[in-house]
Amino acid sequence: MADHDSAADSGDVEPLEPGQLGAYFALLEAVGLLQHAIEQQLRAEGDISYVQFQLLARLLEAPGPLTMTQLADGVVYSRSGLTYQAGLLEKAGLITRAPSPEDERATLVTLTDSGRALFHRVLPGHVQLSRDLLFDSLTEDDVDHLGDIMTRVRDHMRAQPPRSAAPRKSRATGKAARD
């Protein structure tokens, strides 16, 4: 059997250090618990999902309509999943979708008055739950450090090309299709 002086020589990946592994699992568990609680609150108070809440929030903060691609990249969601979610929001009268006058391939999404009202109705419960589950256990310095750390991590991840820039995979072969 060959001598494996390093994981790189054998093609294996170096395992995470114990501290890294602990931080990784704690982060995923905390995010999972928070998202589950928020999902329940949004369903109970507004009959919307977390992803739908994110879409409404993005549209609310935008200076005008957004394309479906901008929304997909902003909420980190698949194109097909976003189309489905947007369809549900449109059917509920919370958004409108229309072809872009500048780009026939693009669809513009706009928040309706009903969507704006629903967002503002569920927001107080969302804020309170976020405060109760996340921020009440932290000091002001902790919040500052967490914000700094997560901003660096997010910016590092966002430095990669957006998923909308990746070629779509062919369903038949599973390989990237050429445009």
Salt bridges, closest charged atoms under 4 A:
GLU39 OE2 - ARG43 NE 3.51
GLU61 OE2 - ARG58 NH1 3.93
GLU90 OE1 - ARG97 NH2 2.94
ASP103 OD1 - ARG105 NE 3.20
ASP113 OD1 - ARG116 NH1 3.36
ASP155 OD1 - ARG154 NH2 2.89
